[in-house]
Amino acid sequence: MLKSIKNMLSFLTIFPVGMTEDCLNDAAEHMYLFPLIGALLGFLAGIFALALNYVLPSLAVGALTCGFLLLLTGLHHTDGLLDFGDGLMCHGTPEEKIRAMHDVQTGTGGFTLGIITILVTALSISQLRNGIILQGLVVSEVSAKLSMVALAWLGKSAHEGMNTYFIRAMHGNNRKMTGALIISLAIALITLKIAGVITIILGLITAAILLAISDKHFRGVTGDVMGASNELTRAVSLLAILSLSQKANWLP
């Protein structure tokens, strides 16, 4: 189990914990634990943001914390987000759209989607008050990772690639999906109470919408779609937490 956790950390983060040849297989087999890795990333980002709040204005804190989060994940999911945007903007068959996603150059669609998502993420973080910024970042990262699990559970593979490992391990596996849900809801309830649960639900809705879009454009899920789901769900979750923080008794 320790080897599997190290391989998951190697796959999802830049932590120098070392990886083995079966890194992808281990990460896929234990994908239901992704929300735990998300909680760790959110906690580290929250500590980083709290420290910055003592010396920098809120906008700078939001921008740097967003950058810190992207750095922790090695920009792996951000790359998927940009490719996803390019695929959506490409006119043609699903095969042509997938080829556009694999193009090494970023087009207008990917650039625009990436800029908007990163700006929403950074600005949302900047507006979270000190009392909930740590909890908010933890829950948003948990929600982001759960969305990828949900896509692998519900979706079908659009082509043979990295995504195939995860879909093969997760698709239709209700036991693993239930485990991921229990972990995510428990973390959300402990940290942000009912607001955390609402955030998780909105994250799952985001994943469902992305699945429908992906099926329409690519006839299935790709690794880039999963990466995009992580980034977009994080942004949606942070917006939800920010909105709910304005409501009395919705946040601790």
N, C-alpha and C positions, 0 to 999 in steps of 0.2 A: 504493500500500500504506500509506503514511503517513496518508493521509486515512481509510482504513478503520480503522486502529488508533485514530486520534483519535475516530472515531465509536463504536467499541467501548467506549473509555474513557468517552465521554459517556453511553452507554447504561447501562453497568454501575456507574459511579461518579459522584461529585459533582465530579470534577476539572474545573476550568474550561478545558478544552482546545478548546472550541468544537465545534459539530456542524453538519453540512450537512443539506440537505433529504432526502438519501437515507441518513440515519443508520440507520434500521431495516433497510433493504436491505443496507447494508454489514455491520452487526452480524450479521444472519442469514447472509449469504454466508460470513462468516469465523467462524462460531460455534465451529468446531473449535479456535479459538485462545483460547476462553474460559478454559481452565485456566491460560494464561499470565497473564491478568489476575488470576485467583485467586491465583496465586503472588505477584504484586505486592502485592495487598491483604493477604495473609497476612504478607508480609515487613514491611510498614509496621506492621501490628498487633503483630507480634512485637517490633519495635524499641520500640514504645510500651509494651508489657508489660514488657520488660526494664528500661526506664527507670523505670517505676512501682515495680518490685520493690525498688528501692533505698530508696524512701521510704514505701511503703504496705504494709499487711498483705495477704496473699494474696487474701482475699475481695474487698477493694476493687479489687485489680488485675484480678481476673476480671470483676467487674461493669463497671469502666470500659473494659477492653479489649473486652468484648462490645459495649458502647455505641459505642465508637470504630469497630468493624467495621460496625455497623449504620449509623452516620453516614456512613462512607465510601461505602456503597452507596445513600445517600439513602432508606433504609427501604423501598426499592422492593420487594425480595423479602419483607420482613417484612409488608408490606401484602398480598402474595399469600398468605402463610401464614395471616393472619387470615381472609381471604376463603375460603380453602380449608376452614378449620375450620367456618365458617358453612355452606358448601355441603354438607359431610358431615353436619351435624346437621339439615339441612332435610329434612322428610319430603315426598315427592312424586316427580314425574317428573324425569328429567335436566334438562329445560328449566326446571323450577321451582327445582331446585338451582343451576343456573347463574345464574338471576335472583337468588337469595339471595346468591351470591358477588358480584354486581354491586351489591348494596345498599350505599349509602354508610355505613350504620350497622353497627358491629361487634356481633355477637350473642354469646351465651354460648359457643357452640362455638369461634368464632374467638378470643375472649378467653382461654379456657382453654388451647387449643392453643398460642397465642402465649406465654402466661406459662410453661407447662411447657418449651417449647423454649428460650426465652431463659434460664430458670433453669438448665437442663441445660448450656447453652453456657457461661454465666458461671461456674458451679461447676466445670465440667471445666477451663476455662482456669486457674482459681485453684489447681487441684491439680497443674498441670504444673510440674515442677522447672525451674529456670533453664537447665539444660543442654539441654533439648529444647523449651522453650516457643516459640522462634522457628521451629524446624523443624516443630513440631506445628501451629502456626497456618498455615504455608505449605501443608503437605500437606492440612489440613482444608479450606482454601479451594479448593485445586486439586480435591479430591474433590467439593466442593459444586458447582463450575462444571461438572465433568465429568458430574454427574448430570443437569443441565439439557440438556447435549448429548445424552446417552443417551435422554432422554425425547423430544427432537425427532427423533432417529434412529429410534426404535422406534414412537412413538405416532402417532395420527391426530388431526387437529384436531376438537375438540368443537363449535366454532362459529367463525365468521369474526371474527378479531380480531388482536391483536398476535402471538399464538402462531402464527398462520397463516404469517407471514413465515419463522419459524424452522423450522417443520415442513416447509414447502415446500422450503427450502434444504437441509435435513439428512436428511429421511426416506428411509431406504434407501440413503443415500450411504455406502457402506462405506469409500471412500477417505478421506473427511473424518473418519469415526468412528475409523478406524485412526490417523489423524494425531493426533486428540485423545487417544487411548489412549497412543500412544507418548510424547507430551509429558507426560502425567500420570504415567505409570509411571516415566519417566526422572527427573522432579523428585522423586517419592516415593522412588525407590531411592537417589538421591544424598543426600537429606536424612535419611531415616529407615531406609534399608536395607530389609530384609524386612518390617519393621513398617509401613513406608510403603506397600509393595505390598499388604499385607493390608488396610490402611485404604482404599486405592483400590477394592479388590474389594468390601469391605463397603459402600462408597458406591454402587457399581453395583447391588448387591443392594437397597439402599434405594430406588434409582430404579426398579428393576423392581417392587418392592412397591407403590410409589406409582402406577406405571403401571396395575397391576391394579386398585387401588382407584379410580383415576380412570376407567378404562374401565367399571367397574361402576356408579359413581354418575353420571358425566357423559357416558358413551359417547365418551370421548376425552380429549385433553389440552387444557387452557386455559393462558393466561398465568399465572393464579394458581397453577395446579398446578406450573408450572415454578418460580415464585418460592418456593412452599412446599418444593419439592424442594431448593432451595439451602439454605434454613434448616434443614430437618430432616436433610439429609445432613451438613451441617457439625456439627450436634450429635452425630449418630451417629459421625462420624469422630473428633471430639474424645474421645468416650467410649472408642472403640477404642484410640486412642493412649494415653489415660490407663491403660487396662487393660493394654496391652502394655508400658507402662513399668514395670510391676511384675514383668515376666518377665525374668530374666537373659538377656543376649546377644540380646535382641530389638530393642534400641535402641542407637544409638551412644553 
